Amino acid sequence: MRTFVIDTNIMISALIRDGLTRFLLTNYIANYIFFDYGLEEIYRYKDLIVKKSGMNFREFDIVLLRLLKYVRLVPLKMLEEFGEEAYDIIGDIDEKDVVFVSAALKFDCPIWI
């Protein structure tokens, strides 16, 4: 079974629109890796996501919980061993993406961005 690290923007996209991204997450059989801190970012933008999606806050929570059934939440601590290597690869370009590269190295898989 394929494994993919999911960028936070993929989860946000799946929340905003019931389109291809949401369909793939919920129907394509794969292991999807997402970070616990990504939930903090999603909740930081909850008002904007609700506005763009046309959902209310209750619907947002329902859709998010549904999506989370298809992903594996990984704590950042689990990726520390690859932090330095990941920083060498992407840190000068976008420091926020170091965590995604760390996960790709740990799980030997691509990043869905």
C-alpha positions as CSV (number, residue, x, y, z in Angstrom):
1,M,0.0,0.0,0.0
2,R,1.3,3.4,-0.9
3,T,2.2,6.0,1.8
4,F,2.0,9.7,1.3
5,V,2.8,12.6,3.6
6,I,0.0,15.1,3.4
7,D,0.8,18.8,3.4
8,T,-1.6,20.9,5.5
9,N,-2.8,22.7,2.4
10,I,-4.2,19.3,1.1
11,M,-6.2,18.9,4.3
12,I,-7.5,22.5,4.1
13,S,-8.4,22.0,0.4
14,A,-10.3,18.8,1.3
15,L,-12.2,20.7,4.0
16,I,-13.1,23.7,1.8
17,R,-14.4,21.8,-1.2
18,D,-16.0,18.4,-1.7
19,G,-13.9,17.8,-4.8
20,L,-11.1,15.6,-6.1
21,T,-8.8,16.1,-3.1
22,R,-11.5,15.0,-0.6
23,F,-12.5,12.2,-2.9
24,L,-8.9,10.9,-3.2
25,L,-8.4,11.1,0.6
26,T,-11.5,9.1,1.4
27,N,-11.5,6.7,-1.5
28,Y,-8.0,6.0,-2.6
29,I,-6.6,3.2,-0.4
30,A,-3.3,4.5,0.9
31,N,-1.5,5.4,4.2
32,Y,-1.8,9.1,4.6
33,I,0.6,10.7,7.2
34,F,-0.4,14.0,8.8
35,F,1.1,15.9,11.7
36,D,-0.6,16.6,15.0
37,Y,0.5,20.3,14.8
38,G,-1.3,20.5,11.4
39,L,-4.5,20.4,13.3
40,E,-3.5,23.6,15.1
41,E,-3.0,25.3,11.8
42,I,-6.3,24.1,10.5
43,Y,-8.1,25.4,13.6
44,R,-6.2,28.7,13.3
45,Y,-7.8,29.1,9.8
46,K,-11.2,27.6,10.8
47,D,-13.1,30.9,10.3
48,L,-11.7,31.3,6.8
49,I,-12.2,27.7,5.9
50,V,-15.9,27.9,7.0
51,K,-16.4,31.1,5.1
52,K,-14.8,29.7,1.9
53,S,-16.6,26.4,2.1
54,G,-20.0,27.7,2.9
55,M,-20.2,25.2,5.8
56,N,-21.2,26.1,9.3
57,F,-19.0,25.3,12.3
58,R,-20.8,22.1,13.1
59,E,-20.4,20.9,9.5
60,F,-16.7,21.8,9.5
61,D,-16.2,19.7,12.6
62,I,-18.0,16.7,11.0
63,V,-16.0,16.9,7.7
64,L,-12.7,17.3,9.6
65,L,-13.5,14.2,11.8
66,R,-14.5,12.3,8.7
67,L,-11.2,13.2,7.0
68,L,-9.1,12.3,10.0
69,K,-10.5,8.8,9.9
70,Y,-8.3,8.3,6.7
71,V,-5.1,9.8,8.0
72,R,-2.5,8.7,10.6
73,L,-1.6,11.5,13.0
74,V,2.1,11.6,13.7
75,P,3.7,13.5,16.5
76,L,6.5,15.8,15.5
77,K,8.8,14.1,18.1
78,M,8.7,11.0,16.0
79,L,10.6,12.9,13.2
80,E,13.4,14.5,15.2
81,E,16.1,12.0,13.9
82,F,15.6,13.4,10.3
83,G,15.3,17.0,11.2
84,E,18.9,18.0,10.3
85,E,18.9,16.1,7.0
86,A,15.5,17.6,6.1
87,Y,16.7,21.1,7.0
88,D,19.7,20.6,4.7
89,I,17.4,19.7,1.9
90,I,14.7,22.3,2.2
91,G,15.4,24.6,5.2
92,D,16.9,27.4,3.1
93,I,13.9,27.4,0.8
94,D,11.0,27.1,3.2
95,E,11.8,26.2,6.9
96,K,8.1,25.3,7.5
97,D,8.4,22.4,5.1
98,V,11.2,20.8,7.0
99,V,8.7,18.6,8.9
100,F,7.2,17.3,5.7
101,V,10.6,16.4,4.3
102,S,11.5,14.7,7.6
103,A,8.4,12.6,7.4
104,A,9.1,11.7,3.8
105,L,12.6,10.6,4.8
106,K,11.3,8.6,7.8
107,F,8.6,6.8,5.9
108,D,10.4,6.7,2.6
109,C,7.5,8.1,0.7
110,P,6.4,11.1,-1.4
111,I,4.8,14.3,-0.1
112,W,1.4,15.3,-1.5
113,I,1.5,19.1,-1.8
